[in-house]
Amino acid sequence: MHCPKTLKISLILFSLANEIVSIVEVEENITEWKLSNGVTLYLHTLPDSEDSVYVYSGSQGGLASLPPALRAAARMLPATYLSTGLAGLTNEELKRLMSAKQVYVQPHVEENLHYFAGESPANALPILLSVIHHSYQNATFNKRAYEQVRAQMTLEQTRYAEDKCQ
């Protein structure tokens, strides 16, 4: 089995080094990697992806798993996340790092699913995985960012409702 050279690495999540302990070809263009920390990754090779790597990490749950009182807050999560720093980095520092390395990460909260979707060049995969890892493990709540998102969403919903009533 062939694994692209740029992806045959020990995956480093900032200070957590995880070795690939097994690589199994599940089917054509899909490879299963087992890491030393118990995590299973699936590598789906896309013929047209060139140097880009796409990562999706999440689980079932989403809005349906929350009590009704928390669903509005969950809908604000993606915008709030993008306005908050991560793992000791300010929002601006994180944006600069991700921009410089061409790393993109977006949180999603759907009815029955929540996940992070990301994209980067193959050589920035460790940074992409680090951002996703820290999004799970070291996310911080920034009340100011939350209040700004809440105010903006309230304004947008009010404008939408007013437009529909006219």
ROFIKE-430417 format. One record per residue (C-alpha): residue in one letter; z, x, y; residue number from 1. Coordinates in steps of 0.25 Angstrom, whole numbers. Last residue first. Example, Ala and Ser with C-alpha at 12.3 -4.5 7.8 and 13.67 -1.06 7.14 Angstrom:
res=S&c3=29&c1=55&c2=-4&n=2
res=A&c3=31&c1=49&c2=-18&n=1
***
This chain:
res=Q&c3=22&c1=-175&c2=178&n=166
res=C&c3=32&c1=-176&c2=166&n=165
res=K&c3=25&c1=-165&c2=158&n=164
res=D&c3=25&c1=-155&c2=170&n=163
res=E&c3=40&c1=-158&c2=172&n=162
res=A&c3=43&c1=-155&c2=157&n=161
res=Y&c3=35&c1=-142&c2=158&n=160
res=R&c3=42&c1=-137&c2=171&n=159
res=T&c3=56&c1=-140&c2=165&n=158
res=Q&c3=52&c1=-133&c2=152&n=157
res=E&c3=47&c1=-121&c2=160&n=156
res=L&c3=60&c1=-121&c2=169&n=155
res=T&c3=69&c1=-122&c2=157&n=154
res=M&c3=62&c1=-111&c2=150&n=153
res=Q&c3=63&c1=-102&c2=162&n=152
res=A&c3=78&c1=-105&c2=164&n=151
res=R&c3=81&c1=-103&c2=149&n=150
res=V&c3=73&c1=-89&c2=149&n=149
res=Q&c3=81&c1=-85&c2=162&n=148
res=E&c3=94&c1=-89&c2=156&n=147
res=Y&c3=91&c1=-82&c2=143&n=146
res=A&c3=87&c1=-69&c2=150&n=145
res=R&c3=100&c1=-69&c2=158&n=144
res=K&c3=108&c1=-72&c2=146&n=143
res=N&c3=103&c1=-60&c2=138&n=142
res=F&c3=106&c1=-61&c2=124&n=141
res=T&c3=104&c1=-48&c2=116&n=140
res=A&c3=95&c1=-46&c2=104&n=139
res=N&c3=101&c1=-35&c2=95&n=138
res=Q&c3=98&c1=-39&c2=80&n=137
res=Y&c3=86&c1=-48&c2=80&n=136
res=S&c3=79&c1=-43&c2=92&n=135
res=H&c3=83&c1=-30&c2=89&n=134
res=H&c3=75&c1=-30&c2=76&n=133
res=I&c3=63&c1=-36&c2=83&n=132
res=V&c3=64&c1=-25&c2=93&n=131
res=S&c3=66&c1=-15&c2=83&n=130
res=L&c3=54&c1=-20&c2=74&n=129
res=L&c3=45&c1=-19&c2=86&n=128
res=I&c3=50&c1=-5&c2=90&n=127
res=P&c3=48&c1=0&c2=75&n=126
res=L&c3=34&c1=-6&c2=75&n=125
res=A&c3=29&c1=1&c2=88&n=124
res=N&c3=20&c1=10&c2=80&n=123
res=A&c3=13&c1=-2&c2=74&n=122
res=P&c3=10&c1=-8&c2=87&n=121
res=S&c3=19&c1=-20&c2=91&n=120
res=E&c3=20&c1=-34&c2=88&n=119
res=G&c3=32&c1=-43&c2=86&n=118
res=A&c3=36&c1=-57&c2=82&n=117
res=F&c3=51&c1=-61&c2=82&n=116
res=Y&c3=55&c1=-73&c2=74&n=115
res=H&c3=62&c1=-87&c2=73&n=114
res=L&c3=57&c1=-98&c2=64&n=113
res=N&c3=59&c1=-113&c2=61&n=112
res=E&c3=56&c1=-119&c2=75&n=111
res=E&c3=51&c1=-106&c2=82&n=110
res=V&c3=59&c1=-95&c2=89&n=109
res=H&c3=50&c1=-83&c2=92&n=108
res=P&c3=54&c1=-69&c2=97&n=107
res=Q&c3=43&c1=-60&c2=102&n=106
res=V&c3=41&c1=-45&c2=101&n=105
res=Y&c3=30&c1=-36&c2=106&n=104
res=V&c3=29&c1=-21&c2=105&n=103
res=Q&c3=19&c1=-13&c2=113&n=102
res=K&c3=28&c1=-1&c2=113&n=101
res=A&c3=28&c1=0&c2=128&n=100
res=S&c3=29&c1=-15&c2=129&n=99
res=M&c3=41&c1=-16&c2=119&n=98
res=L&c3=48&c1=-5&c2=126&n=97
res=R&c3=46&c1=-10&c2=140&n=96
res=K&c3=50&c1=-25&c2=135&n=95
res=L&c3=63&c1=-19&c2=129&n=94
res=E&c3=67&c1=-11&c2=141&n=93
res=E&c3=64&c1=-24&c2=150&n=92
res=N&c3=72&c1=-33&c2=141&n=91
res=T&c3=84&c1=-23&c2=141&n=90
res=L&c3=85&c1=-14&c2=129&n=89
res=G&c3=99&c1=-14&c2=122&n=88
res=A&c3=94&c1=-21&c2=109&n=87
res=L&c3=85&c1=-31&c2=116&n=86
res=G&c3=83&c1=-36&c2=130&n=85
res=T&c3=81&c1=-50&c2=134&n=84
res=S&c3=70&c1=-58&c2=141&n=83
res=L&c3=61&c1=-58&c2=128&n=82
res=Y&c3=72&c1=-64&c2=120&n=81
res=T&c3=75&c1=-75&c2=130&n=80
res=A&c3=60&c1=-79&c2=129&n=79
res=P&c3=61&c1=-79&c2=114&n=78
res=L&c3=74&c1=-86&c2=113&n=77
res=M&c3=72&c1=-97&c2=123&n=76
res=R&c3=68&c1=-107&c2=111&n=75
res=A&c3=81&c1=-102&c2=104&n=74
res=A&c3=89&c1=-107&c2=116&n=73
res=A&c3=83&c1=-120&c2=115&n=72
res=R&c3=86&c1=-121&c2=100&n=71
res=L&c3=100&c1=-118&c2=101&n=70
res=A&c3=106&c1=-132&c2=103&n=69
res=P&c3=97&c1=-137&c2=92&n=68
res=P&c3=104&c1=-129&c2=82&n=67
res=L&c3=95&c1=-118&c2=77&n=66
res=S&c3=88&c1=-116&c2=64&n=65
res=A&c3=76&c1=-125&c2=68&n=64
res=L&c3=74&c1=-116&c2=80&n=63
res=G&c3=70&c1=-104&c2=72&n=62
res=G&c3=75&c1=-102&c2=58&n=61
res=Q&c3=66&c1=-94&c2=49&n=60
res=S&c3=65&c1=-79&c2=51&n=59
res=G&c3=60&c1=-69&c2=60&n=58
res=S&c3=52&c1=-56&c2=61&n=57
res=Y&c3=37&c1=-55&c2=64&n=56
res=V&c3=31&c1=-42&c2=66&n=55
res=Y&c3=17&c1=-38&c2=71&n=54
res=V&c3=12&c1=-24&c2=71&n=53
res=S&c3=0&c1=-20&c2=79&n=52
res=D&c3=-9&c1=-7&c2=76&n=51
res=E&c3=-22&c1=-15&c2=71&n=50
res=S&c3=-17&c1=-29&c2=68&n=49
res=D&c3=-31&c1=-33&c2=63&n=48
res=P&c3=-28&c1=-30&c2=48&n=47
res=L&c3=-14&c1=-36&c2=48&n=46
res=T&c3=-4&c1=-29&c2=39&n=45
res=H&c3=7&c1=-38&c2=36&n=44
res=L&c3=20&c1=-30&c2=35&n=43
res=Y&c3=32&c1=-38&c2=29&n=42
res=L&c3=46&c1=-33&c2=32&n=41
res=T&c3=58&c1=-35&c2=23&n=40
res=V&c3=71&c1=-31&c2=29&n=39
res=G&c3=82&c1=-26&c2=19&n=38
res=N&c3=87&c1=-14&c2=28&n=37
res=S&c3=79&c1=-4&c2=20&n=36
res=L&c3=66&c1=-11&c2=23&n=35
res=K&c3=57&c1=-19&c2=14&n=34
res=W&c3=42&c1=-19&c2=18&n=33
res=E&c3=33&c1=-30&c2=13&n=32
res=T&c3=18&c1=-28&c2=15&n=31
res=I&c3=7&c1=-38&c2=18&n=30
res=N&c3=-7&c1=-34&c2=20&n=29
res=E&c3=-11&c1=-39&c2=6&n=28
res=E&c3=1&c1=-44&c2=-1&n=27
res=V&c3=16&c1=-40&c2=-2&n=26
res=E&c3=13&c1=-25&c2=-1&n=25
res=V&c3=27&c1=-20&c2=-4&n=24
res=I&c3=34&c1=-9&c2=5&n=23
res=S&c3=48&c1=-5&c2=1&n=22
res=V&c3=60&c1=2&c2=7&n=21
res=I&c3=55&c1=3&c2=22&n=20
res=E&c3=66&c1=10&c2=29&n=19
res=N&c3=75&c1=4&c2=40&n=18
res=A&c3=80&c1=12&c2=52&n=17
res=L&c3=89&c1=4&c2=61&n=16
res=S&c3=92&c1=11&c2=74&n=15
res=F&c3=80&c1=5&c2=82&n=14
res=L&c3=73&c1=-4&c2=71&n=13
res=I&c3=66&c1=7&c2=63&n=12
res=L&c3=56&c1=4&c2=53&n=11
res=S&c3=54&c1=16&c2=44&n=10
res=I&c3=39&c1=17&c2=45&n=9
res=K&c3=26&c1=14&c2=38&n=8
res=L&c3=21&c1=5&c2=49&n=7
res=T&c3=12&c1=16&c2=56&n=6
res=K&c3=7&c1=21&c2=43&n=5
res=P&c3=1&c1=7&c2=39&n=4
res=C&c3=6&c1=3&c2=25&n=3
res=H&c3=-3&c1=5&c2=14&n=2
res=M&c3=0&c1=0&c2=0&n=1
***
